[in-house]
Amino acid sequence: MANKTEQQAQDKVAAQIAETVGRIKNRIVVFSGKGGVGKTTIAVNLAYALVNQGKTVGLLDADITGPNVPQMVGLKVAAQTEGGRIIPHEKDGVKFVSLASMIPPGIPIIWRGPLRSKAIDQLIGEVNWGDLDVLIADLPPGTGDEVLTITQRTAPQLAIVVTTPQEVSLIDARRAANMAKKMEVPKIGMVENMSGLICPHCGERIDLFGRGGGARITTELEVDFLGEVPIDPKAREGGDTGTPIVLTNPDAQISKAFFAIAAKVQEVFVEATP
């Protein structure tokens, strides 16, 4: 009886997820082989860049143990439910769901893999996303349980691997890209973040961590290169204050880089459509 009840519960969750995903036209998972490469910065600003280009967008903060999306977009209110389903927060045209909105600030999530995977199931199947053009899932770094679960559940058309130019980051980016291949994600794209510092005084570019590594390994891995994102101190400040730079300064070089990446992402979706 217990096994039958458990199976019925699993079937119900699977049905909820299928219903939710069926209303989302395009799905993106944002990978990084290691932490500290600016994955969430890319996910947040890409979401707003796509909204700027006329898309309806949701952003799922799937980094269960380190959810930072609410901080980066300035969300400070608790999650709400209606009819037994989670209602996404919406700010400046993007819908958001994050576990950070459901727990007290500063409380660590000390869960084993199965509990984290169950939480992801709930963040997909029990959220009333509605009809979306794009859902972006900001994954935790690495190639662990959560990455596997979210990719299986959402069946994304595109995996974006975020790297920085230096070789130590590229090593991990290769692993992330190869995991996406094993998961049979139809399209894989690479973004090189922290690709040069834009001097706030003279506007010149300084290649602190080198340049071009991301583009080089896309040829090696046979994946798409989506673009370079430079370092801009204003973007870091915007992440700390909850004001994404594509909103506060759309004419900045870094914002133009995000808009260009968003345009390439839309091209990839056209290519991935049967």
C-alpha positions as CSV (number, residue, x, y, z in Angstrom):
1,M,0.0,0.0,0.0
2,A,2.8,2.4,0.9
3,N,4.5,1.8,-2.4
4,K,1.2,2.4,-4.3
5,T,0.6,5.6,-2.4
6,E,4.2,6.8,-3.1
7,Q,3.8,6.0,-6.8
8,Q,0.5,7.9,-7.0
9,A,2.2,10.9,-5.4
10,Q,5.1,10.7,-7.9
11,D,2.6,10.4,-10.8
12,K,0.8,13.5,-9.6
13,V,4.0,15.5,-9.4
14,A,5.0,14.3,-12.9
15,A,1.6,15.4,-14.2
16,Q,1.9,18.8,-12.6
17,I,5.3,19.3,-14.1
18,A,4.2,18.2,-17.6
19,E,1.3,20.6,-17.4
20,T,3.5,23.5,-16.3
21,V,6.3,22.8,-18.8
22,G,3.7,22.4,-21.6
23,R,2.7,26.1,-21.2
24,I,6.3,27.4,-21.6
25,K,7.4,27.8,-25.2
26,N,11.2,27.8,-24.7
27,R,13.3,26.6,-21.8
28,I,16.9,27.5,-20.9
29,V,19.1,26.0,-18.2
30,V,22.2,28.1,-17.2
31,F,25.1,25.9,-16.3
32,S,28.5,26.6,-14.8
33,G,31.2,24.0,-14.1
34,K,32.3,26.0,-11.0
35,G,31.1,28.7,-8.7
36,G,32.2,32.4,-8.9
37,V,31.9,32.8,-12.7
38,G,28.8,35.1,-12.6
39,K,26.2,32.6,-13.6
40,T,23.3,34.3,-11.8
41,T,24.4,37.7,-13.1
42,I,24.1,36.3,-16.6
43,A,20.7,34.6,-15.9
44,V,19.2,37.8,-14.4
45,N,20.4,40.2,-17.0
46,L,19.5,37.8,-19.8
47,A,16.0,37.6,-18.5
48,Y,15.6,41.3,-18.6
49,A,17.2,41.6,-22.0
50,L,14.7,39.1,-23.4
51,V,11.8,41.1,-21.8
52,N,13.3,44.2,-23.5
53,Q,13.0,42.3,-26.8
54,G,9.3,41.6,-26.2
55,K,9.3,38.2,-24.6
56,T,7.4,37.0,-21.5
57,V,10.0,35.6,-19.2
58,G,10.2,33.6,-16.0
59,L,13.4,33.0,-13.9
60,L,13.6,29.9,-11.7
61,D,16.3,30.1,-9.0
62,A,17.2,26.4,-8.9
63,D,20.3,26.9,-6.8
64,I,18.6,25.4,-3.7
65,T,21.5,25.8,-1.3
66,G,22.7,29.2,-2.5
67,P,19.7,31.1,-3.9
68,N,20.8,34.6,-4.8
69,V,18.3,35.8,-7.4
70,P,16.0,37.7,-5.0
71,Q,19.0,39.8,-3.8
72,M,20.0,40.6,-7.4
73,V,16.5,41.8,-8.4
74,G,15.5,43.5,-5.2
75,L,12.8,41.1,-4.0
76,K,12.3,41.1,-0.3
77,V,8.7,39.8,0.2
78,A,7.8,36.3,1.1
79,A,6.3,33.9,-1.5
80,Q,2.5,33.6,-1.7
81,T,0.3,30.7,-2.6
82,E,-3.2,30.5,-4.2
83,G,-5.2,27.3,-4.7
84,G,-2.3,25.2,-3.4
85,R,0.1,26.7,-6.0
86,I,3.0,29.1,-5.6
87,I,2.5,32.5,-7.2
88,P,5.7,33.9,-8.8
89,H,6.8,37.3,-7.8
90,E,6.9,39.7,-10.8
91,K,9.2,42.7,-11.1
92,D,9.8,44.9,-14.2
93,G,8.2,42.2,-16.4
94,V,10.0,39.1,-15.2
95,K,8.4,36.4,-13.1
96,F,10.6,34.9,-10.3
97,V,10.5,31.9,-8.0
98,S,13.2,31.2,-5.4
99,L,13.5,29.2,-2.3
100,A,15.1,32.3,-0.7
101,S,11.6,33.8,-0.6
102,M,10.3,30.9,1.4
103,I,12.9,30.7,4.2
104,P,14.2,33.3,6.8
105,P,17.3,35.2,5.7
106,G,20.6,33.6,6.6
107,I,19.2,30.2,7.3
108,P,21.3,27.5,5.6
109,I,19.7,24.8,3.5
110,I,21.3,21.6,4.9
111,W,19.6,19.0,2.7
112,R,20.7,15.8,1.1
113,G,20.3,15.3,-2.7
114,P,16.8,13.7,-2.6
115,L,15.4,16.5,-0.6
116,R,16.9,19.1,-3.0
117,S,15.5,17.3,-6.0
118,K,12.1,17.1,-4.4
119,A,12.2,20.9,-3.8
120,I,13.0,21.4,-7.4
121,D,10.0,19.3,-8.4
122,Q,7.9,21.6,-6.3
123,L,9.4,24.8,-7.7
124,I,8.5,23.6,-11.2
125,G,5.2,21.7,-10.8
126,E,3.6,23.6,-8.0
127,V,4.3,27.1,-9.5
128,N,1.7,28.9,-11.5
129,W,4.0,30.3,-14.2
130,G,1.2,30.7,-16.7
131,D,2.1,31.0,-20.4
132,L,5.7,32.1,-21.0
133,D,7.8,32.6,-24.0
134,V,10.9,31.7,-22.0
135,L,11.8,30.1,-18.7
136,I,15.4,30.5,-17.5
137,A,16.5,28.1,-14.8
138,D,19.6,29.3,-12.9
139,L,21.2,26.1,-11.8
140,P,23.7,25.5,-9.0
141,P,27.4,25.1,-10.1
142,G,28.8,21.7,-10.9
143,T,27.1,18.6,-12.3
144,G,25.2,17.3,-9.3
145,D,21.7,16.1,-8.5
146,E,19.9,19.4,-8.9
147,V,21.4,20.0,-12.3
148,L,20.3,16.5,-13.4
149,T,16.8,16.9,-12.0
150,I,16.0,20.3,-13.5
151,T,17.4,19.3,-16.9
152,Q,15.3,16.1,-16.9
153,R,12.1,17.8,-15.7
154,T,12.2,20.9,-18.0
155,A,13.5,19.3,-21.2
156,P,15.3,22.5,-22.2
157,Q,16.0,23.4,-25.8
158,L,19.1,25.4,-24.8
159,A,21.8,25.0,-22.2
160,I,24.0,28.1,-21.6
161,V,27.4,27.4,-20.1
162,V,29.0,30.3,-18.3
163,T,32.8,30.5,-18.1
164,T,35.5,33.1,-17.5
165,P,38.5,33.3,-19.8
166,Q,41.2,31.7,-17.7
167,E,42.0,28.0,-18.2
168,V,41.0,26.8,-14.7
169,S,37.4,27.9,-15.5
170,L,37.5,26.5,-19.0
171,I,38.3,23.1,-17.6
172,D,35.1,23.1,-15.7
173,A,33.1,24.6,-18.5
174,R,34.1,21.7,-20.7
175,R,32.6,19.3,-18.1
176,A,29.4,21.3,-17.9
177,A,29.1,21.4,-21.7
178,N,29.7,17.6,-21.9
179,M,27.1,17.0,-19.3
180,A,24.6,19.0,-21.3
181,K,25.5,16.8,-24.3
182,K,24.9,13.6,-22.3
183,M,21.6,15.0,-21.2
184,E,20.8,15.4,-24.9
185,V,20.0,19.2,-24.7
186,P,19.4,20.1,-28.3
187,K,21.4,23.3,-28.3
188,I,24.4,24.3,-26.1
189,G,25.8,27.8,-26.0
190,M,28.8,29.3,-24.2
191,V,29.1,32.8,-22.6
192,E,32.4,34.2,-21.6
193,N,31.8,36.4,-18.6
194,M,34.4,38.8,-17.0
195,S,35.8,39.1,-20.5
196,G,37.8,42.3,-19.9
197,L,37.3,45.2,-17.5
198,I,35.8,48.4,-18.8
199,C,37.7,51.2,-17.1
200,P,35.2,53.5,-15.4
201,H,37.5,56.5,-16.0
202,C,38.6,56.2,-19.6
203,G,36.4,53.5,-21.0
204,E,39.3,51.4,-22.2
205,R,39.2,47.6,-21.9
206,I,41.7,45.8,-19.7
207,D,41.9,42.0,-20.1
208,L,42.4,41.0,-16.4
209,F,41.7,37.3,-16.9
210,G,42.7,37.0,-20.6
211,R,40.3,36.9,-23.5
212,G,38.9,34.5,-26.1
213,G,39.0,31.2,-24.1
214,G,35.3,30.7,-24.2
215,A,35.1,31.2,-28.0
216,R,38.1,28.9,-28.5
217,I,36.6,25.9,-26.7
218,T,33.2,26.3,-28.5
219,T,35.0,25.2,-31.6
220,E,36.6,22.3,-29.8
221,L,33.3,21.2,-28.2
222,E,31.2,22.0,-31.3
223,V,28.8,24.3,-29.4
224,D,27.6,27.8,-30.1
225,F,29.4,30.9,-28.9
226,L,26.8,33.4,-27.6
227,G,29.1,36.2,-26.7
228,E,31.5,38.0,-24.3
229,V,30.3,40.0,-21.2
230,P,32.9,42.5,-19.9
231,I,33.4,43.4,-16.2
232,D,31.6,46.6,-15.2
233,P,31.7,47.8,-11.6
234,K,28.2,49.2,-12.1
235,A,26.9,45.7,-12.8
236,R,28.3,44.5,-9.5
237,E,26.7,47.4,-7.7
238,G,23.4,46.7,-9.4
239,G,23.6,43.1,-8.2
240,D,24.1,44.2,-4.7
241,T,21.3,46.7,-4.7
242,G,18.8,44.7,-6.7
243,T,18.9,46.8,-9.8
244,P,20.1,44.9,-12.9
245,I,22.3,47.0,-15.2
246,V,20.3,46.3,-18.3
247,L,17.5,48.2,-16.7
248,T,19.5,51.0,-15.1
249,N,21.9,51.6,-17.9
250,P,20.8,50.0,-21.2
251,D,23.4,51.9,-23.2
252,A,26.4,50.5,-21.2
253,Q,28.8,48.2,-23.1
254,I,27.9,45.3,-20.8
255,S,24.1,45.9,-21.4
256,K,24.7,45.9,-25.1
257,A,26.5,42.6,-24.7
258,F,23.4,41.1,-22.9
259,F,21.1,42.4,-25.6
260,A,23.3,40.8,-28.3
261,I,23.3,37.5,-26.4
262,A,19.5,37.6,-26.0
263,A,19.2,38.1,-29.8
264,K,21.4,35.1,-30.4
265,V,19.4,33.1,-27.9
266,Q,16.3,33.8,-29.9
267,E,18.1,32.7,-33.1
268,V,19.0,29.4,-31.4
269,F,15.4,28.8,-30.5
270,V,14.4,29.2,-34.1
271,E,17.0,26.7,-35.1
272,A,15.9,24.3,-32.4
273,T,12.3,24.3,-33.5
274,P,11.4,21.2,-35.6
